[in-house]
Amino acid sequence: MQIYKRKVFFRISLPLLFSSHILSFSQEKCLPLHPKVKKGMYDINKIREDFPILSREVYGKPLVYLDNAATTQKPLCVLDAMRDEYLNVNANVHRGVHYLSQQATDLHEAAREKVREFINAKKIEEIVFTRGTTEAINLVASSFCESQMQEGDEVIVTEMEHHSNIVSWQLQAMKRGIIVKHIPIKDDGTLMIHPTPNPSPDRGGEFSGLEDFITHRTKLISVAHVSNVLGTVNPVDVIVKIAHEHGIPVLVDGAQSAPHFKVDVQAMDCDFFAFSGHKMYGPTGIGVLYGKEEWLEKLPPYQGGGEMIDKVTWEKTTFERLPFKFEAGTPDYVATHGLAKAIEYIDSIGFEAIQQHEQELTCYCMEQLQSIDGIKIYGPQVPLLQEGLGEVSKDAVVSFNVGNIHHLDMGTLLDRLGIAVRTGHHCAQPLMDRLGISGTVRASFALYNTKEEIDTLVAGIRRVAQMF
Ligand SMILES: Cc1ncc(COP(=O)(O)O)c(C=O)c1O
């Protein structure tokens, strides 16, 4: 406790006293407005220079990287910032009274503020650093079920979830006898809940069907914002509204939304929101759980160890305040700094330009793929704007199969042409069962992809198809 008090003191005082030192060690590469962005459009070739890996070759062919839903490449500003921190600042955070520890702590806590601002959370206490989306969901599943659920209580997920939003709950079902239910999908890859013809304006559009799944035993709804297989953008704000009318909190899995469009957790009013740094140009091993303060206060710690305690005795241990209660052990403070730089990079381009670019790519890819004989594209089809919702219904992910060609064969042969796509079940086996397939080929886009790369993909698929 004594050290922690010092830590708080220095956190407040040092930036004021030595701010010039703190800012001077790092060469800033992320500018407030990316110089390549003009009037919401950007010069893609210049943007690609920020990602040197994109100009490498594989098998003697230029790399076409279309596996961004799995992980994105990292811009130089992120890599430089992390290297700078290890070179010049490295020390454990929160516990040292010495200069380096204070500097590292300042960077780590500045990253928390950057994340807060990124998703528009009310307070930094609501931002918990985790290893990624998976750990964030497991944290809620474990702590929420332990404190808020009894045997026979229900959690509702959807048929399009990533395994991390299924198995985390199933583990709790095995331990505590809770029941995991799911909302099925329609053939078009959207949830089996329907916009009502004349929605009342104060509910922002009503969805019939969701209530069919809710019972008095429903304690939480946990839903992907964007499907990592179908690209479907789920109407999470409406789900949240209806859930709240029944007193049920909602967790939104934002792994595939946070990289692509502006998320505002206060506007969405979700109770928990989880995302991963590595899918949004940041480092691996760092992610975020946002939780409304009132919920995080109610939940017990997830793991025990250093940092998360207030006082430890053999008789009784008390816990730290938020968000430290959920951050046991040494955090990946270099990765949090890297994540902050990734957010700065995104901000410097702006989501308006990013979303416009990625939507054009998704549209173009869908159009081009549809001209291939025997192709089956899964999930929402073009046009991308779903009428009545005023929202994008498919985002930056296109999954498909061609005739009887196995997805693994297609992916392996595309790889030989320098094209990196993902194949398989994409950690969504229940969704594959629903679609009656073992897997798909998935192309997924990031802010640095080009129409030329999609042309290369389409030409590659045609070439592979001719071989069968
Ligand atoms: C929708 C969705 N949820 C969760 C995850 C898990 O993310 P991570 O492996 O970064 O924890 C992924 C990863 O692909 C995902 O796409």
The ligand as a MOL file (V3000), in Angstrom:
LIG
                    3D

  0  0  0     0  0            999 V3000
M  V30 BEGIN CTAB
M  V30 COUNTS 16 16 0 0 0
M  V30 BEGIN ATOM
M  V30 1 C -15.0540 -12.0960 -33.4340 0
M  V30 2 C -13.8140 -12.5460 -32.7010 0
M  V30 3 N -13.8730 -12.6930 -31.3780 0
M  V30 4 C -12.7980 -13.0570 -30.6560 0
M  V30 5 C -11.6000 -13.3300 -31.2680 0
M  V30 6 C -10.4210 -13.7130 -30.4390 0
M  V30 7 O -9.4450 -12.7340 -30.4960 0
M  V30 8 P -8.0150 -12.9560 -29.8160 0
M  V30 9 O -7.4850 -14.2470 -30.3770 0
M  V30 10 O -7.2190 -11.7730 -30.2390 0
M  V30 11 O -8.2360 -13.0330 -28.3480 0
M  V30 12 C -11.5000 -13.2080 -32.6540 0
M  V30 13 C -10.2520 -13.5430 -33.3590 0
M  V30 14 O -10.2110 -13.8010 -34.5280 0
M  V30 15 C -12.6370 -12.7960 -33.3780 0
M  V30 16 O -12.5860 -12.6470 -34.7110 0
M  V30 END ATOM
M  V30 BEGIN BOND
M  V30 1 1 1 2
M  V30 2 1 2 3
M  V30 3 2 2 15
M  V30 4 2 3 4
M  V30 5 1 4 5
M  V30 6 1 5 6
M  V30 7 2 5 12
M  V30 8 1 6 7
M  V30 9 1 7 8
M  V30 10 2 8 9
M  V30 11 1 8 10
M  V30 12 1 8 11
M  V30 13 1 12 13
M  V30 14 1 12 15
M  V30 15 2 13 14
M  V30 16 1 15 16
M  V30 END BOND
M  V30 END CTAB
M  END
